[in-house]
Amino acid sequence: MASKNNKSGRKSGISDKGNYTEKLFQRLTSFPRTTRRKDGDFIHLNIPIEVKKVSQHKGGASGTINQIRSLKNSVLVVRVSNRRSWLVVGPREVLKIISSTKSRGQHCESPFECSNLTVKNLLEHGVREVSDSKLKNRVSRVARKARMDEEVKFLTNKLLVENQTLARRHITLVNKVVKGSS
C-alpha cells in the first residue's frame, strides 16, 4: 500500500496503526512532532524520537518491532499495546542490542541501516517497561544522555557516511554494467 498523508499532513507508512500510539505519546509528553518523517516522529533536546507500536502475546509472538534505523541516533520508544506499557531505548543501547543479536539487516545487509528487534530482545537486554505516568520523565532522561554521547553520535554518522559512499559506488558499478545493454 502506498504512503498517504495522515491528519497531521505528514506521510504515513504502510498503515495508520501507529497513529493512536503517536497521539497518545504526544498527549503524555507534549513533545513536538518532527516536520519530516525521515527525522523520526518527535523531537526533544534536538534528539529524534521514533515511536513504534507492537503487541506481545503470552506464549506467542515475541512482539516484533520493525524498521529500526539505528544510524539516525534516535531514541526508540515502543508502546506494547496489550500490556499498556512503554519501552524506551537510547541510541547506544539500540546499537548494542543490534550488534549482539543481528548479523544482517531487515531489508539490507547492514543491521545498523535497518533492523528489526523484539520486545523479548529489549527485555533480555535490561530495558524496563514504564507506565504512561513515567514515560515523559524516562524519555527526557534518555534524550539528555543521548545528547551528551559524542562517541555514539560520531560512530552513527561515520557508519551513515560509509553506507552512503558504498551506495554511490554500487550505483556507479551497476551503471557501468547495465548501460548499453538491452
Buried (B, 14 or more C-beta within 10 A) or exposed (E): EEEEEBEBEBEBBEEEEBBEBBEBBBEBBEBEBBEEEEBBBBBBBEBBBBBBBBBBEEEEEBBBBBBBBBBBBBBBBBBBBEBEBBBBBBBBBBBBBBEEBBEEBBEEEBBBBBBBBBBEBBBEBEBEBBEBEBBBEBBBEBBBBBBEBEEBBEBBEEBBEEBEEEEEEEEEEEEEEEEEEE
